[in-house]
Amino acid sequence: MKKRVYSILKARFLIDDDAMKNWRFIVFVILLAIVMIANTQRFEQKVFMISDLTNQVKELRSEFVDRRSELMKLKMESTVSQKMEIKQIFPSTVPPVKIKVSKEEEKNFFKKIWQ
């Protein structure tokens, strides 16, 4: 048991006759570790990008709500009348009246003959 521990510590398994198998396995493990590290980094980059996009969506949503409230204020009758008073245009005091247009019925050929 003591000899095995000393042989591992002195790395004799890397220089023995069948060391080529060990080197292949070590290279495979190193390549696998590199792939795992790269995969983890890409995952973290995507997480950061998602959080940035989420913050951007929140900012745009709040800006949209701001703009919509400004538009509602600008569309109010009181705001429009105040801006038009500067140009000497005042709101009407007479309420609007609905105008009905009656369309004359076209007479077909037989009705024209009998008249």
C-alpha positions in Angstrom: 0.0 0.0 0.0 2.8 2.4 0.9 4.6 1.6 -2.4 1.5 2.5 -4.4 1.1 5.9 -2.7 4.8 6.7 -3.3 4.5 5.6 -6.9 1.5 7.8 -7.4 3.2 10.8 -5.7 6.4 10.3 -7.8 4.2 10.0 -11.0 5.7 6.6 -12.0 2.5 5.7 -13.8 3.4 8.4 -16.4 6.8 7.0 -17.2 6.3 3.3 -17.0 6.1 1.0 -20.1 2.2 1.2 -20.4 2.2 4.9 -19.7 0.7 5.7 -23.2 -2.7 4.5 -22.0 -2.5 6.8 -19.0 -1.5 9.8 -21.0 -4.4 9.3 -23.4 -6.8 9.2 -20.5 -5.2 12.3 -18.9 -5.5 14.2 -22.2 -9.1 13.1 -22.6 -10.0 14.3 -19.1 -8.2 17.6 -19.7 -10.1 18.2 -22.9 -13.4 17.2 -21.2 -12.6 19.8 -18.4 -11.9 22.5 -21.0 -15.2 21.8 -22.8 -17.1 21.9 -19.5 -15.5 25.2 -18.5 -16.3 26.7 -21.9 -19.9 25.5 -21.7 -20.3 27.0 -18.2 -19.0 30.4 -19.5 -21.4 30.5 -22.4 -24.2 29.7 -20.0 -23.2 32.5 -17.7 -23.0 34.9 -20.7 -26.5 34.0 -21.7 -27.8 34.6 -18.1 -26.2 38.0 -18.1 -27.6 38.8 -21.5 -31.1 37.7 -20.4 -30.9 39.9 -17.2 -29.8 42.9 -19.3 -32.7 42.4 -21.8 -35.1 42.0 -18.9 -34.0 45.4 -17.5 -34.2 46.9 -20.9 -37.8 45.7 -21.3 -38.7 47.1 -17.9 -37.3 50.5 -18.9 -39.1 50.5 -22.3 -42.4 49.5 -20.6 -42.1 52.4 -18.1 -41.2 54.8 -20.9 -44.3 53.6 -22.9 -46.5 54.2 -19.9 -45.0 57.7 -19.5 -45.6 58.5 -23.1 -49.1 57.2 -23.0 -50.0 59.3 -20.0 -48.6 62.4 -21.7 -50.6 61.7 -24.8 -53.8 61.3 -22.7 -53.1 64.7 -21.2 -52.5 66.3 -24.6 -55.8 64.8 -25.9 -57.9 66.2 -23.1 -60.4 68.9 -24.2 -59.1 71.4 -21.6 -55.5 71.1 -22.8 -56.6 71.5 -26.4 -58.8 74.5 -25.6 -56.0 76.2 -23.7 -53.6 75.8 -26.6 -56.2 77.1 -29.1 -57.0 80.2 -27.0 -53.5 81.4 -27.7 -54.5 81.4 -31.4 -57.8 83.2 -30.6 -59.8 80.1 -31.3 -62.4 79.4 -28.6 -64.7 76.4 -27.9 -68.2 76.6 -29.3 -71.0 77.6 -26.9 -73.7 76.1 -29.1 -74.0 72.3 -28.8 -73.6 70.4 -32.1 -76.6 69.4 -34.1 -76.9 66.2 -36.0 -77.6 66.6 -39.6 -79.7 64.0 -41.4 -79.5 63.7 -45.1 -82.4 62.0 -46.7 -81.7 60.3 -50.0 -84.4 60.3 -52.6 -85.4 57.0 -53.8 -84.5 56.3 -57.3 -87.4 55.4 -59.5 -87.0 52.4 -61.6 -88.1 52.2 -65.2 -91.7 51.0 -64.5 -92.4 53.7 -61.9 -91.2 56.4 -64.3 -93.5 55.1 -67.0 -96.6 55.2 -64.7 -96.1 58.8 -63.6 
